[in-house]
Amino acid sequence: MQIALVNDTPIEPFPNGRGACPMCGSEMIAKCGSRVMHHWAHHRSKNCDPWWENETPWHREWKNQYPLTCREVSHIADDGELHRADVKTPTGIVIELQHSAMGDEERIARERFYKNLIWVLDGSVFYQNFDIYHMLPAPDSGIVQDIVWSKAKRHRNGANRGLFFRLSEAQKEDPGATKATVRGGWIHSMSEIEEDVALAYRGHHQYDWVRPRRTWLDAECPVYVDFGGEHLARLENYDDSGLPCIQWVAKRKFLHDSMHEERAENIASRFYPIR
């Protein structure tokens, strides 16, 4: 843990420090050795939150982007259940930072508990299995209405550069065809519409996650992947065809919006100057 209460004040660990757990009240001891990341540990009992995972430098770097009062905040449900959120912003958005793998049962439990939740995943542990491909026009742009993209996949070089079908052409053969049902037809290349795609681009790309951590593909709350650098990759479904895509979101934008927006789904949904 990064925070303990010392004289009822949230404090980061310091040599020989002792404090109290903000959640369960038990005694905490500061661990400040030269070979470990400085942290607080429960003196006798195990960690009081079953959802806790060992904190990595990646966790700590993310938490440090937020004010001390937003880190490791106790969150209590109507029925009295209590857990410690990695980050909880003043507007009520909870951000859970996840490095290790997680099963469906725990992911669902956390989403139901916190509700207004954002997941941020440490992508460094699976980046070699995560390929990002060609640009996509914004899902609400006019160019998209007649396009059904061929799904990109590792070693499918044509689709990875951008191949698509036209819904209007499919409907000439089958008037009832929809984006969800189009499976073939005349194949078009990205080169035909490259300029239009660039004009309508808002950070979306096709991707292929080889051997994915599937629980994140089923998540009900927004999922962002941190591969390092200045952007996060938000996992999305592109349109009615069910095409998976990512949207690049600047970390600076994410940090700003998470402190100002009231709902997790509204992060990066509006564009205005950031002071």
RODO-2510 file (C-alpha; in nm, 4 decimals, decimal comma):
residues 275
     n   res          X          Y          Z
     1     m     0,0000     0,0000     0,0000
     2     q     0,1144     0,3531    -0,0695
     3     i    -0,0986     0,5276     0,1940
     4     a    -0,1426     0,4810     0,5699
     5     l    -0,2904     0,7077     0,8339
     6     v    -0,0432     0,8702     1,0698
     7     n    -0,2216     1,0829     1,3294
     8     d    -0,5300     1,0554     1,1054
     9     t    -0,3390     1,2068     0,8117
    10     p    -0,2780     1,0129     0,4859
    11     i     0,0991     0,9691     0,4598
    12     e     0,3325     0,7882     0,2201
    13     p     0,5852     0,5438     0,3756
    14     f     0,8907     0,6817     0,5555
    15     p     1,1778     0,5025     0,7368
    16     n     1,0670     0,3364     1,0615
    17     g     0,7163     0,4657     1,0031
    18     r     0,4098     0,3226     1,1749
    19     g     0,0519     0,4026     1,0971
    20     a    -0,2963     0,2605     1,0629
    21     c    -0,4716     0,1029     0,7649
    22     p    -0,7281     0,3503     0,6283
    23     m    -0,9640     0,0614     0,5588
    24     c    -0,9475    -0,1828     0,8516
    25     g    -0,7649     0,0285     1,1111
    26     s    -0,4980    -0,2319     1,1861
    27     e    -0,1331    -0,1394     1,2444
    28     m     0,0838    -0,0706     0,9401
    29     i     0,4630    -0,0726     0,9164
    30     a     0,6576     0,1221     0,6549
    31     k     0,8883    -0,0900     0,4373
    32     c     1,1608     0,1419     0,3085
    33     g     1,4545    -0,0842     0,2256
    34     s     1,7028     0,0000    -0,0487
    35     r     1,5955    -0,2998    -0,2592
    36     v     1,2170    -0,2672    -0,2365
    37     m     0,9687    -0,0093    -0,3507
    38     h     0,8686     0,1859    -0,0423
    39     h     0,5291     0,0734     0,0822
    40     w     0,3129     0,0121     0,3887
    41     a     0,2408    -0,3424     0,5031
    42     h    -0,0040    -0,4786     0,7579
    43     h     0,1892    -0,5659     1,0746
    44     r     0,0119    -0,8897     1,1644
    45     s    -0,2941    -0,9542     0,9511
    46     k    -0,2998    -1,0272     0,5813
    47     n    -0,4059    -0,7510     0,3447
    48     c    -0,7618    -0,6601     0,4355
    49     d    -0,8845    -0,6345     0,0744
    50     p    -0,9116    -0,9687    -0,1142
    51     w    -0,8893    -0,7785    -0,4452
    52     w    -0,5430    -0,6478    -0,3604
    53     e    -0,2473    -0,7431    -0,5830
    54     n     0,1247    -0,6839    -0,5326
    55     e     0,2054    -0,3297    -0,6352
    56     t     0,4559    -0,2814    -0,9171
    57     p     0,6432     0,0358    -1,0188
    58     w     0,3826     0,0656    -1,2959
    59     h     0,1024     0,0835    -1,0356
    60     r     0,2924     0,3428    -0,8358
    61     e     0,3674     0,5608    -1,1387
    62     w    -0,0019     0,5682    -1,2272
    63     k    -0,1174     0,6465    -0,8752
    64     n     0,1327     0,9292    -0,8536
    65     q    -0,0409     1,1020    -1,1441
    66     y    -0,3291     1,1776    -0,9057
    67     p    -0,3477     1,3819    -0,5834
    68     l    -0,2761     1,1894    -0,2638
    69     t    -0,6409     1,2176    -0,1613
    70     c    -0,7454     1,0204    -0,4722
    71     r    -0,5190     0,7195    -0,4088
    72     e    -0,6232     0,3966    -0,2332
    73     v    -0,9650     0,5278    -0,1407
    74     s    -1,1991     0,3052     0,0622
    75     h    -1,5274     0,2486    -0,1176
    76     i    -1,8292     0,1111     0,0672
    77     a    -2,1410    -0,0378    -0,0911
    78     d    -2,4965    -0,0011     0,0353
    79     d    -2,4780    -0,3469     0,1943
    80     g    -2,1598    -0,2591     0,3865
    81     e    -1,9116    -0,4385     0,1596
    82     l    -1,5814    -0,2506     0,1627
    83     h    -1,2917    -0,2417    -0,0827
    84     r    -0,9990    -0,0121    -0,1569
    85     a    -0,9961     0,1504    -0,5018
    86     d    -0,6574     0,2173    -0,6595
    87     v    -0,7808     0,5631    -0,7581
    88     k    -1,1117     0,7384    -0,6943
    89     t    -1,1478     1,0861    -0,8391
    90     p    -1,3475     1,3737    -0,6868
    91     t    -1,6283     1,3123    -0,9380
    92     g    -1,6704     0,9489    -0,8253
    93     i    -1,4919     0,7670    -1,1082
    94     v    -1,2940     0,4620    -0,9873
    95     i    -0,9800     0,3575    -1,1736
    96     e    -0,8498     0,0056    -1,1176
    97     l    -0,4915    -0,0574    -1,2297
    98     q    -0,4416    -0,4190    -1,3309
    99     h    -0,1079    -0,5860    -1,3989
   100     s    -0,1806    -0,9539    -1,3359
   101     a    -0,4350    -1,1787    -1,5054
   102     m    -0,7913    -1,1825    -1,3738
   103     g    -1,0803    -1,4276    -1,4045
   104     d    -1,4337    -1,3437    -1,5114
   105     e    -1,5763    -1,3892    -1,1623
   106     e    -1,3565    -1,1249    -1,0000
   107     r    -1,3847    -0,8839    -1,2946
   108     i    -1,7656    -0,9019    -1,2824
   109     a    -1,7672    -0,8629    -0,9037
   110     r    -1,5542    -0,5488    -0,9193
   111     e    -1,7641    -0,3954    -1,1958
   112     r    -2,0852    -0,4556    -1,0029
   113     f    -1,9301    -0,3203    -0,6839
   114     y    -1,7766     0,0004    -0,8193
   115     k    -2,0153     0,0555    -1,1148
   116     n    -1,8580     0,3846    -1,2304
   117     l    -1,5320     0,2090    -1,3118
   118     i    -1,2444     0,2279    -1,5599
   119     w    -0,9904    -0,0499    -1,6085
   120     v    -0,6297     0,0413    -1,6978
   121     l    -0,4219    -0,2638    -1,7940
   122     d    -0,0448    -0,2955    -1,7962
   123     g     0,0101    -0,3864    -2,1605
   124     s     0,3819    -0,4533    -2,1159
   125     v     0,3029    -0,8125    -2,0163
   126     f     0,1301    -0,8987    -2,3462
   127     y     0,2408    -0,6361    -2,5997
   128     q     0,4176    -0,8969    -2,8166
   129     n     0,0782    -1,0605    -2,8756
   130     f    -0,1036    -0,7350    -2,9503
   131     d    -0,0793    -0,6118    -3,3105
   132     i    -0,2229    -0,2762    -3,4167
   133     y    -0,3038    -0,2294    -3,7834
   134     h    -0,4526     0,0213    -4,0266
   135     m    -0,6353     0,3431    -3,9452
   136     l    -1,0140     0,3480    -3,9312
   137     p    -1,2384     0,6489    -3,9864
   138     a    -1,4355     0,7617    -3,6806
   139     p    -1,7317     0,5241    -3,6296
   140     d    -1,9837     0,8094    -3,6588
   141     s    -1,8386     0,9553    -3,9811
   142     g    -2,0359     0,9481    -4,3041
   143     i    -1,7833     0,7329    -4,4888
   144     v    -1,8429     0,4432    -4,2516
   145     q    -2,2087     0,3869    -4,3347
   146     d    -2,1401     0,1855    -4,6508
   147     i    -1,8242     0,0053    -4,5358
   148     v    -1,7756    -0,3374    -4,3770
   149     w    -1,4110    -0,3942    -4,2928
   150     s    -1,2398    -0,7297    -4,3358
   151     k    -1,1053    -0,8327    -3,9963
   152     a    -0,7326    -0,7854    -3,9568
   153     k    -0,5350    -1,0736    -3,8144
   154     r    -0,1704    -1,1628    -3,7741
   155     h    -0,0221    -1,2864    -4,1061
   156     r    -0,3236    -1,1610    -4,3084
   157     n    -0,1251    -0,8929    -4,4826
   158     g    -0,4034    -0,7743    -4,7125
   159     a    -0,6615    -0,7236    -4,4394
   160     n    -0,3966    -0,5730    -4,2136
   161     r    -0,3371    -0,2949    -4,4661
   162     g    -0,7122    -0,2413    -4,5074
   163     l    -0,9692    -0,4367    -4,7093
   164     f    -1,3445    -0,3774    -4,7073
   165     f    -1,6784    -0,4621    -4,8653
   166     r    -1,9550    -0,2186    -4,9530
   167     l    -2,2892    -0,2782    -4,7850
   168     s    -2,4732    -0,1238    -5,0812
   169     e    -2,3192    -0,3810    -5,3173
   170     a    -2,4118    -0,6685    -5,0864
   171     q    -2,7711    -0,5424    -5,0676
   172     k    -2,8054    -0,5650    -5,4465
   173     e    -2,7668    -0,9413    -5,4076
   174     d    -2,9460    -0,9607    -5,0717
   175     p    -3,1718    -0,6636    -4,9908
   176     g    -3,1864    -0,7721    -4,6264
   177     a    -2,8102    -0,7712    -4,5759
   178     t    -2,6731    -0,5788    -4,2769
   179     k    -2,3233    -0,5077    -4,1544
   180     a    -2,3598    -0,7995    -3,9163
   181     t    -2,4421    -1,0446    -4,1969
   182     v    -2,2137    -0,9356    -4,4831
   183     r    -1,9534    -1,2060    -4,5313
   184     g    -1,8353    -1,1520    -4,8869
   185     g    -1,8708    -0,9645    -5,2132
   186     w    -1,6456    -0,7378    -5,4153
   187     i    -1,3272    -0,6690    -5,2198
   188     h    -1,2064    -0,3095    -5,2038
   189     s    -0,8676    -0,1787    -5,0938
   190     m    -0,7892     0,0969    -4,8462
   191     s    -0,6100     0,2785    -5,1276
   192     e    -0,9499     0,3660    -5,2806
   193     i    -1,0555     0,5750    -4,9794
   194     e    -0,7258     0,6527    -4,8069
   195     e    -0,7679     1,0312    -4,8166
   196     d    -1,1254     1,0129    -4,6845
   197     v    -1,0158     0,7822    -4,4020
   198     a    -0,7379     1,0226    -4,3041
   199     l    -0,9830     1,3138    -4,2928
   200     a    -1,2247     1,1170    -4,0707
   201     y    -0,9541     0,9646    -3,8480
   202     r    -0,9998     1,0078    -3,4701
   203     g    -0,7470     0,7563    -3,3385
   204     h    -0,9218     0,4276    -3,4291
   205     h    -0,7323     0,1229    -3,5587
   206     q    -0,7934    -0,2428    -3,6191
   207     y    -0,6022    -0,4794    -3,3915
   208     d    -0,5454    -0,8477    -3,3298
   209     w    -0,4823    -0,9777    -2,9786
   210     v    -0,3241    -1,3220    -3,0072
   211     r    -0,4131    -1,5413    -2,7078
   212     p    -0,6077    -1,2552    -2,5451
   213     r    -0,7003    -1,2193    -2,1811
   214     r    -1,0605    -1,2742    -2,2787
   215     t    -1,2263    -1,1327    -1,9711
   216     w    -1,1319    -0,7826    -2,0899
   217     l    -1,3122    -0,8379    -2,4200
   218     d    -1,6326    -0,9046    -2,2211
   219     a    -1,5911    -0,6187    -1,9742
   220     e    -1,8912    -0,3938    -1,9184
   221     c    -1,6780    -0,1007    -1,8022
   222     p    -1,4281     0,0843    -2,0249
   223     v    -1,0924    -0,0878    -2,0707
   224     y    -0,7716     0,1016    -2,1522
   225     v    -0,4362    -0,0642    -2,2230
   226     d    -0,1124     0,1114    -2,1327
   227     f     0,1713     0,0089    -2,3641
   228     g     0,3912     0,2943    -2,2445
   229     g     0,4376     0,6233    -2,4224
   230     e     0,1938     0,9119    -2,4234
   231     h    -0,1273     0,7310    -2,5278
   232     l    -0,3609     0,4597    -2,4028
   233     a    -0,5406     0,2110    -2,6276
   234     r    -0,9108     0,1940    -2,5419
   235     l    -1,0737    -0,1367    -2,6410
   236     e    -1,3945    -0,0873    -2,8392
   237     n    -1,6353    -0,2508    -3,0838
   238     y    -1,6319    -0,0457    -3,4007
   239     d    -1,9810    -0,0875    -3,5441
   240     d    -2,2717    -0,3302    -3,5971
   241     s    -2,0380    -0,5778    -3,7656
   242     g    -1,8813    -0,6473    -3,4237
   243     l    -1,5351    -0,5463    -3,5467
   244     p    -1,2939    -0,5018    -3,2524
   245     c    -1,0865    -0,1848    -3,2612
   246     i    -0,8786     0,0376    -3,0389
   247     q    -0,8860     0,4130    -3,0081
   248     w    -0,5731     0,5971    -2,9067
   249     v    -0,6428     0,8373    -2,6195
   250     a    -0,3743     1,0746    -2,4940
   251     k    -0,2806     1,0032    -2,1316
   252     r    -0,2958     1,3761    -2,0652
   253     k    -0,6555     1,3786    -2,1896
   254     f    -0,7410     1,0691    -1,9845
   255     l    -0,5982     1,2173    -1,6647
   256     h    -0,7780     1,5471    -1,7163
   257     d    -1,1155     1,3925    -1,8019
   258     s    -1,1056     1,1383    -1,5191
   259     m    -1,0805     1,4284    -1,2745
   260     h    -1,3606     1,6303    -1,4356
   261     e    -1,6124     1,3975    -1,6017
   262     e    -1,8751     1,2342    -1,3807
   263     r    -1,9157     0,9094    -1,5760
   264     a    -1,6445     0,6639    -1,6814
   265     e    -1,7896     0,6265    -2,0308
   266     n    -1,7550     1,0003    -2,0931
   267     i    -1,3750     0,9973    -2,0799
   268     a    -1,2368     1,1343    -2,4099
   269     s    -1,5891     1,1674    -2,5523
   270     r    -1,5755     1,5460    -2,5709
   271     f    -1,3113     1,7775    -2,7031
   272     y    -1,2181     2,1017    -2,5330
   273     p    -0,8933     2,2785    -2,4400
   274     i    -0,6978     2,1292    -2,1499
   275     r    -0,5358     2,3859    -1,9265
***
